[in-house]
Every structure is written in C-alpha cells, then in structure tokens.
Amino acid sequence: MSDGAQTTHEAHETDEARALHVVRGLGARPTTVLRLSGGAMNSVLRVVGDGTDWVVRSPLDLTRPDVFPLERWASQAAGACGVPVPEVLHVGTSGGVPVTVSRYVEPDPEDPLRPWWWLGRHATALAGARLDDAPDALFSRFGRDLDRAWREHLAYNLACLSPDDHLLADGGYGAQDLETLRAWVRDLQGLDVEHGLVHGDLAPRNLVSRGLHAAPVLLDWGSATSGPEPWDSLQRAYQASVVEGEIPWSAVVDLAEGMGTVLDDAAELTLRRLTALRLLDLARWARDRRPDLYASYREACATGLTTLWSLEPR
C-alpha cells in the first residue's frame, strides 16, 4: 500500500472515530458506520444503530471557515417556508473539527419528475424567508440592509469600470467593452428586485427524491446567501448553461417555470447583464481576497464575456 493510500485510510478511520464519538455524546448507540458520497468539501458518514439513522459531516479542509452554523440556520429557515429539508440534530466541534449531525433521508427509488422545476418551486419559497435573525455570514460586505447592499454592490462595480481598472489592464475584458459594461451595470440599477434567502447551489444532485410527484428534499446549505430572487438563482443556472455548458437550456426553462417566471427576450437580456456582473465581481473578489485564484477567475471572466457578446442582438 502506498503512503498516499495509508494517509487516506487513516483519515477515514479518524472521521469514523469522530462520528462515533459525536453520536454517542448525543445519546445514540451506533452499530454501523457507512461512508456516503459527499463531494469535494465534506466527509459524509451515515451512522446507524438502535433507533438511530443519522448523517455526520465534517470538512475535509480545516482551513476553510466553519459553514455549519450557517447551514443550520438556512435549513431551518427553509423548513419554515415549507421546503422539505433534513432535520438538523447537532452543530458543534469534536477535537477542534466542525461537525454537523442530521437525520438520514432515505431516497425513493423513483426520481422526481422535472427536478429543475422543483428547484424553481423551492427557490420561490425560500425568497419569502424572514432574515431578521440570520447570521452575518448570510450577507455580503455591504451589510444586512439588502436593498441598500444591492445598490452599493452595483455602485462599487460601476465605479471599478474605469480606464484605470486593474481587471481591464490584466485582460479580464477589452478597452472596447468598457462603455458597454458600464451601460449594462446602469441597466441593472433600474431592475425591480426583491430580496430573500438564496440556496446558492441549486442542482438535482442536492435533491433527495420522495417519489415521482412529491416535493423532493433539498440538501447542502453551505453556499446559502441572500440576494435578489428569482434573479440570483436564475442567473446562476443561466451561466451554468449558456457560458459554462454544464446544464442544458431546458433545465433553465424548467427552473424559470417552477419560479413562475417567463424567459422572454427581456428576461434573457437581464440575465446576460447579471452574468457579466457576476463574472466581473468574482474576478475582483479573487484579486483582493484569493490571489491564488485570480488567474483562473480572470480567464473565466474574459471567456464568459466573449460568450455574452456573441449573444447580444446586433
């Protein structure tokens, strides 16, 4: 066995020991620990015992901020809006490692019809969540007043779009595009928006089926944020389809239909402007906060904007 394999095996044993310690501390008597697929962010274990069927998660990268308190708040807020979610039983730490425990949801063998439509329904319900007691982590650097934060977000990006813009100098966009981008951001200043809870990672992989026609359970609240809905979730799906090619256009259509939104020409123009704004803003964020990611985000910005230019009416 290679050193790398030993390290991975030892890490798994540590995860399992931690999960057993946590659930025993909650009064459970576990008999079986099963490793579930948890993506790239978390170790995910299913712990089964007498009257117990729980999921214990812990982060793989301990240098990242602990998002489990935010997850718990967002999940509970979603449940209060009628969105099916797993019950969160515990959030805390074990040996300095963040952990969260929730009830296991057994998936129905039949996938839900039109999962993207259901995601749209869930997103619409989330937009009505009360955010009065939400943790600060749910909000951007522009503060908890979401109307004001949206205005300041646009004003910041508009001010950055100048001949002295570092992103322009670094090739994130061309000098010939500067005035068009400024006009796009000014267009967004006139957009009528309402703000609410945003899941941040709407995708069928984060749904657990409860049957062909039943509302599926929505998982994975680690990317939860606040913002203008339905535009925020629609923009993310639009970018994933049109710019990144990760999902089919039919998924965006189903998402919009689940939200009760029509994807007409005006809506698509707004989505292109919102996508440009996100590409620019993320590249600026990387330059300021994560220089190690700046090159990839800058390139994504340049490539994405090129795609958006090709879609503009001529």
Steps between C-alpha positions, in 0.01 A plus 500: 500500500635843407558778751220698336254213542602458864445868566152485346410186694619652827297815430190286444558316827530835678175619344322184609634520855393863519151420372457222755620727780255775399192281469575319825523838665147567373374185669499266199625141496649458150571160348595583139685780323463537123689746284283701262597706201549856626660684213825691537422699814399262779543154642149353518422198718171323564486369856237233569400345830207417724250775416775703328553576134703818482742674265818648648701745291835665558710718266789356305684833496536633854638832378160598360249691718248291691176525298295254707334766722393684184378172349288428807341846497428488125360149516269588788389819322426293189296254701297787643423600137366153423808369317570136598841478671680247721464566872822639647567337837835648600762754394825528692863389506683182593871521567499843342337370180157641401226237483132496420247221553169463317241230446561274202240532223444174315464579128204366310608269215308719251651837420265800509356615171659825377753554781591848372134601522501391864819699558318804365208437736739469794689818402175696487402380847846589637469856372231556763719398795532745788861610536473707819701254710721368219873474577725770357663238275183499288562858390759667278758756610241769422292410805167361613276761336450309176355783292790724595751218458378434146534869410849517649600178325405652165660835582827329598522304176403804293772707664758228430417506129740778408811539282706435816327166573755232597273239343513686169879526516524128581288393203172421674326700227599729214514879494243494220254335741532749785211730414269209414569339837433829676169528313408144603560573870299822471217294347503279810461806723149531356410133556206446734621237750384337821748341735495176695679180594700345214606133513808574291547153349172392344556176311333157480796349688378689808153347487387181671198343333186432702321353201410579143257783578598606854707805587861380538717577801754780443851440640835678529457850641870586520474752215190676636497875461257787456416696190250593232266215410404346264782674315788362708414131457397550138829675424703216648313247287525723192877526544533125554311437175594779259852589613634179654296238312447293815120467482256501206289804418190293578612497865499881510154503340368251757657698786335820377166327456519366856556860612208626293737704285487532121833492319414757235750719314496764774573241769789357301650847454485549876659160560787587265563823692483322834742236374747765387473662843571169677797421278651843564425498872644153562820590317533814716432293814773254405750780436428653841442191716638192320794595277568128445167479313524829314646366176225241456221742595639769269514250214146384576390863491661565162365178349153547644470859380604391150211253503257767620609744227418234239142478631423872489253616232672679216 
